[in-house]
């Protein structure tokens, strides 16, 4: 229990540091014009030279790669305030495509690097950003390699709810990405995503409302079912079998 409290405290500290780091780096984009990107349009393409970095001002962007057999793998979703391409020095390793209508700003790679190089505060913020991206990549690896379908989907919903700062029961969570997007991000089929949502609804944990809304009925149970907690806090909160 003490370890869990320490982890929560450390997470809170990291969240505050993340905000400050993001704000300081975001200042580099403020003099750039805002560009409108329609839903479905790419901001950059996999294999293109990474001449610019992008800041997402509004909307949601998916980062994806096409693997050898032609399948799409969504490696991450980006939200307002996120920077795209910060860790790249050569070519883009992904295609960044607008899920919703987006507003972005861009700066040249050279300008960004020059500003970071002459500011200790920006350099520290940049290193923190790179560490955060590495941690997110490792978290995604664990999700895909160790978690079952239910845990993957619950992890995704819980993370999105946390990002939206939803804490109360009976909160409605807007999910702008499609079921196919979610499946391609979690390494599942769209049928498995739909079936798992139906099972979760039957347990009164998460209830779909239309194509892009989820009613979070029991956030504590959702978190437990994600596989990221040691104990179940409620007797009614048990894993949903897909078999």
ROBA-856298 format. One record per residue (C-alpha): residue number from 1; chain; z, y, x. Coordinates in nm, 4 decimals. Example, Ala and Ser with C-alpha at 12.3 -4.5 7.8 and 13.67 -1.06 7.14 Angstrom:
REM residues 2
> 1, A, 0.7800, -0.4500, 1.2300
> 2, A, 0.7140, -0.1060, 1.3670
***
This chain:
REM residues 243
> 1, A, 0.0000, 0.0000, 0.0000
> 2, A, 0.0856, 0.2387, 0.2867
> 3, A, -0.2490, 0.1632, 0.4458
> 4, A, -0.4258, 0.2405, 0.1174
> 5, A, -0.2427, 0.5754, 0.0890
> 6, A, -0.3378, 0.6645, 0.4459
> 7, A, -0.6996, 0.5747, 0.3742
> 8, A, -0.6986, 0.7974, 0.0652
> 9, A, -0.5471, 1.0844, 0.2655
> 10, A, -0.8010, 1.0424, 0.5450
> 11, A, -1.0822, 1.0337, 0.2881
> 12, A, -0.9578, 1.3599, 0.1379
> 13, A, -0.9514, 1.5220, 0.4819
> 14, A, -1.3020, 1.3973, 0.5586
> 15, A, -1.4267, 1.5269, 0.2238
> 16, A, -1.2947, 1.8756, 0.3015
> 17, A, -1.4438, 1.8635, 0.6516
> 18, A, -1.7743, 1.7481, 0.5048
> 19, A, -1.7831, 2.0500, 0.2733
> 20, A, -1.7181, 2.2928, 0.5597
> 21, A, -1.9729, 2.1230, 0.7848
> 22, A, -2.2353, 2.1246, 0.5112
> 23, A, -2.1734, 2.4910, 0.4349
> 24, A, -2.2095, 2.5977, 0.7975
> 25, A, -2.5364, 2.4098, 0.8462
> 26, A, -2.6626, 2.5256, 0.5074
> 27, A, -2.6434, 2.8842, 0.6304
> 28, A, -2.9425, 2.8100, 0.8541
> 29, A, -3.1594, 2.7667, 0.5441
> 30, A, -3.0571, 3.0792, 0.3535
> 31, A, -3.3386, 3.2977, 0.4884
> 32, A, -3.6040, 3.0401, 0.3899
> 33, A, -3.7945, 3.0710, 0.0652
> 34, A, -3.7079, 2.8301, -0.2159
> 35, A, -3.9850, 2.5830, -0.2992
> 36, A, -4.0255, 2.4048, -0.6324
> 37, A, -4.1049, 2.0335, -0.6133
> 38, A, -4.2088, 1.8616, -0.9405
> 39, A, -4.0637, 1.5208, -1.0256
> 40, A, -4.2593, 1.2439, -0.8579
> 41, A, -4.3967, 1.4589, -0.5759
> 42, A, -4.3139, 1.3810, -0.2115
> 43, A, -4.1457, 1.6347, 0.0147
> 44, A, -4.2448, 1.4374, 0.3249
> 45, A, -4.4075, 1.1024, 0.3966
> 46, A, -4.3001, 0.8078, 0.6066
> 47, A, -4.4735, 0.8291, 0.9438
> 48, A, -4.5320, 1.2067, 0.9325
> 49, A, -4.4141, 1.4104, 1.2272
> 50, A, -4.0692, 1.5511, 1.1511
> 51, A, -4.1534, 1.9158, 1.2141
> 52, A, -3.9146, 2.0452, 0.9459
> 53, A, -3.5734, 1.9753, 0.7979
> 54, A, -3.5127, 2.0227, 0.4289
> 55, A, -3.2130, 2.1354, 0.2291
> 56, A, -3.1982, 2.0188, -0.1314
> 57, A, -3.0895, 2.3149, -0.3448
> 58, A, -3.1229, 2.1566, -0.6907
> 59, A, -3.2195, 1.8141, -0.8237
> 60, A, -3.2230, 1.4591, -0.6871
> 61, A, -3.4480, 1.3073, -0.4192
> 62, A, -3.4951, 0.9413, -0.3290
> 63, A, -3.5578, 0.8289, 0.0279
> 64, A, -3.7616, 0.5094, 0.0470
> 65, A, -3.9616, 0.2859, 0.2761
> 66, A, -4.2358, 0.0368, 0.2010
> 67, A, -4.1670, -0.2990, 0.3635
> 68, A, -4.4245, -0.5507, 0.4867
> 69, A, -4.4916, -0.7202, 0.1536
> 70, A, -4.5445, -0.3895, -0.0241
> 71, A, -4.2022, -0.3682, -0.1871
> 72, A, -4.0255, -0.0322, -0.2114
> 73, A, -3.6757, -0.0081, -0.0638
> 74, A, -3.4785, 0.3029, -0.1583
> 75, A, -3.2393, 0.3677, 0.1280
> 76, A, -3.0564, 0.6653, -0.0230
> 77, A, -3.0467, 0.9310, -0.2926
> 78, A, -3.0011, 1.2942, -0.1942
> 79, A, -2.8293, 1.5575, -0.4075
> 80, A, -2.7879, 1.9350, -0.4090
> 81, A, -2.6543, 2.0537, -0.0742
> 82, A, -2.7786, 1.7533, 0.1238
> 83, A, -2.9954, 1.7935, 0.4330
> 84, A, -3.3001, 1.5711, 0.4782
> 85, A, -3.4285, 1.4755, 0.8211
> 86, A, -3.1334, 1.6017, 1.0254
> 87, A, -3.1058, 1.2865, 1.2362
> 88, A, -3.4777, 1.2583, 1.3162
> 89, A, -3.6390, 1.3721, 1.6394
> 90, A, -3.9849, 1.2174, 1.6066
> 91, A, -4.1441, 1.0919, 1.2855
> 92, A, -4.0000, 1.0583, 0.9375
> 93, A, -3.8717, 0.7038, 0.8833
> 94, A, -3.8904, 0.7425, 0.5062
> 95, A, -4.0732, 0.9105, 0.2224
> 96, A, -3.8639, 1.1725, 0.0415
> 97, A, -3.9725, 1.1958, -0.3217
> 98, A, -3.8356, 1.4059, -0.6068
> 99, A, -3.6629, 1.2041, -0.8796
> 100, A, -3.6203, 1.5171, -1.0907
> 101, A, -3.7700, 1.8614, -1.0564
> 102, A, -3.6206, 1.9926, -0.7343
> 103, A, -3.5745, 2.3118, -0.5412
> 104, A, -3.5739, 2.2874, -0.1623
> 105, A, -3.5633, 2.5074, 0.1447
> 106, A, -3.7079, 2.4157, 0.4819
> 107, A, -3.6605, 2.5227, 0.8440
> 108, A, -3.8540, 2.4150, 1.1495
> 109, A, -3.7060, 2.1474, 1.3711
> 110, A, -3.7244, 2.3785, 1.6702
> 111, A, -3.5467, 2.6638, 1.4933
> 112, A, -3.2738, 2.4296, 1.3707
> 113, A, -3.2209, 2.2746, 1.7148
> 114, A, -3.2114, 2.6158, 1.8845
> 115, A, -2.9486, 2.7492, 1.6430
> 116, A, -2.7310, 2.4389, 1.6756
> 117, A, -2.7579, 2.4475, 2.0569
> 118, A, -2.6181, 2.7998, 2.0863
> 119, A, -2.3292, 2.7641, 1.8418
> 120, A, -2.0258, 2.5418, 1.9052
> 121, A, -1.9362, 2.5497, 1.5352
> 122, A, -2.2845, 2.4405, 1.4304
> 123, A, -2.2950, 2.1759, 1.7010
> 124, A, -1.9665, 2.0294, 1.5751
> 125, A, -2.0918, 2.0396, 1.2158
> 126, A, -2.4140, 1.8685, 1.3203
> 127, A, -2.2312, 1.5870, 1.5003
> 128, A, -2.0123, 1.5394, 1.1930
> 129, A, -2.3223, 1.5199, 0.9742
> 130, A, -2.4764, 1.2539, 1.1987
> 131, A, -2.1519, 1.0520, 1.1891
> 132, A, -2.1460, 1.0768, 0.8103
> 133, A, -2.5056, 0.9534, 0.7866
> 134, A, -2.4221, 0.6607, 1.0162
> 135, A, -2.1191, 0.5720, 0.8032
> 136, A, -2.3319, 0.5862, 0.4865
> 137, A, -2.5899, 0.3537, 0.6438
> 138, A, -2.3174, 0.1066, 0.7396
> 139, A, -2.1728, 0.1216, 0.3880
> 140, A, -2.5162, 0.0428, 0.2451
> 141, A, -2.5498, -0.2546, 0.4831
> 142, A, -2.2178, -0.3955, 0.3635
> 143, A, -2.3171, -0.3432, 0.0010
> 144, A, -2.6447, -0.5327, 0.0420
> 145, A, -2.5140, -0.8114, 0.2652
> 146, A, -2.1706, -0.8879, 0.1201
> 147, A, -2.1525, -0.7736, -0.2427
> 148, A, -2.2794, -0.9540, -0.5501
> 149, A, -2.4892, -0.7878, -0.8214
> 150, A, -2.1925, -0.6702, -1.0250
> 151, A, -2.0140, -0.5227, -0.7242
> 152, A, -2.3307, -0.3448, -0.6104
> 153, A, -2.3928, -0.1827, -0.9471
> 154, A, -2.0271, -0.0875, -0.9965
> 155, A, -2.0173, 0.0594, -0.6454
> 156, A, -2.3254, 0.2664, -0.7210
> 157, A, -2.1910, 0.3987, -1.0528
> 158, A, -1.8444, 0.4676, -0.9091
> 159, A, -1.9933, 0.6565, -0.6150
> 160, A, -2.2128, 0.8635, -0.8458
> 161, A, -1.9139, 0.9376, -1.0693
> 162, A, -1.7138, 1.0456, -0.7645
> 163, A, -1.9972, 1.2724, -0.6544
> 164, A, -2.0020, 1.4266, -1.0023
> 165, A, -1.6205, 1.4566, -0.9821
> 166, A, -1.5690, 1.2539, -1.2999
> 167, A, -1.2068, 1.1443, -1.3278
> 168, A, -1.1209, 1.1163, -1.6952
> 169, A, -1.1798, 0.8229, -1.9237
> 170, A, -1.4639, 0.8514, -2.1744
> 171, A, -1.6636, 1.0783, -1.9395
> 172, A, -2.0420, 1.0799, -1.9739
> 173, A, -2.2210, 1.0372, -1.6420
> 174, A, -2.5769, 1.1613, -1.6069
> 175, A, -2.7868, 0.9124, -1.4083
> 176, A, -3.1175, 1.0867, -1.3296
> 177, A, -3.2754, 0.7901, -1.1521
> 178, A, -3.4501, 0.5089, -1.3421
> 179, A, -3.3303, 0.1495, -1.3693
> 180, A, -3.6123, 0.0564, -1.1294
> 181, A, -3.4858, 0.3150, -0.8788
> 182, A, -3.1374, 0.1675, -0.9016
> 183, A, -3.2723, -0.1851, -0.8581
> 184, A, -3.4763, -0.0856, -0.5524
> 185, A, -3.1694, 0.0816, -0.4017
> 186, A, -2.9339, -0.2089, -0.4643
> 187, A, -3.1709, -0.4903, -0.3679
> 188, A, -3.1781, -0.6275, -0.7225
> 189, A, -3.4377, -0.6811, -0.9921
> 190, A, -3.4552, -0.4435, -1.2855
> 191, A, -3.3660, -0.7377, -1.5120
> 192, A, -3.0449, -0.7994, -1.3173
> 193, A, -2.9496, -0.4309, -1.3398
> 194, A, -3.0036, -0.4292, -1.7172
> 195, A, -2.8207, -0.7593, -1.7644
> 196, A, -2.5239, -0.6420, -1.5586
> 197, A, -2.4996, -0.3173, -1.7541
> 198, A, -2.4969, -0.5197, -2.0768
> 199, A, -2.2139, -0.7362, -1.9414
> 200, A, -2.0147, -0.4297, -1.8351
> 201, A, -2.0661, -0.2757, -2.1788
> 202, A, -1.9384, -0.5945, -2.3425
> 203, A, -1.6173, -0.5557, -2.1395
> 204, A, -1.5912, -0.1891, -2.2456
> 205, A, -1.6124, -0.0625, -1.8870
> 206, A, -1.9406, 0.1300, -1.8885
> 207, A, -2.1591, 0.1865, -2.1945
> 208, A, -2.5233, 0.3023, -2.1632
> 209, A, -2.6179, 0.5927, -2.3905
> 210, A, -2.9918, 0.6438, -2.3840
> 211, A, -3.2045, 0.6111, -2.0704
> 212, A, -3.0082, 0.8356, -1.8353
> 213, A, -2.6472, 0.8544, -1.9550
> 214, A, -2.3555, 0.6180, -1.8983
> 215, A, -2.0242, 0.6556, -2.0747
> 216, A, -1.7474, 0.5673, -1.8303
> 217, A, -1.4887, 0.4052, -2.0554
> 218, A, -1.2620, 0.2651, -1.7841
> 219, A, -1.3063, 0.4309, -1.4445
> 220, A, -1.0153, 0.2421, -1.2858
> 221, A, -1.1668, -0.0894, -1.3883
> 222, A, -1.5095, 0.0190, -1.2661
> 223, A, -1.3617, 0.0996, -0.9256
> 224, A, -1.1867, -0.2357, -0.9085
> 225, A, -1.5020, -0.4230, -1.0024
> 226, A, -1.6902, -0.2501, -0.7209
> 227, A, -1.5094, -0.4735, -0.4730
> 228, A, -1.3685, -0.1775, -0.2791
> 229, A, -1.0073, -0.2272, -0.3894
> 230, A, -0.7656, -0.5086, -0.3065
> 231, A, -0.5965, -0.5576, -0.6417
> 232, A, -0.6842, -0.5366, -1.0078
> 233, A, -0.4699, -0.2799, -1.1844
> 234, A, -0.5350, -0.3985, -1.5380
> 235, A, -0.5277, -0.7480, -1.6776
> 236, A, -0.8408, -0.6787, -1.8803
> 237, A, -1.0317, -0.5807, -1.5678
> 238, A, -1.1897, -0.8989, -1.4401
> 239, A, -1.5222, -0.9722, -1.2838
> 240, A, -1.8186, -1.0272, -1.5100
> 241, A, -2.0051, -1.3476, -1.4422
> 242, A, -2.3834, -1.3318, -1.4455
> 243, A, -2.4170, -1.7077, -1.4745
***
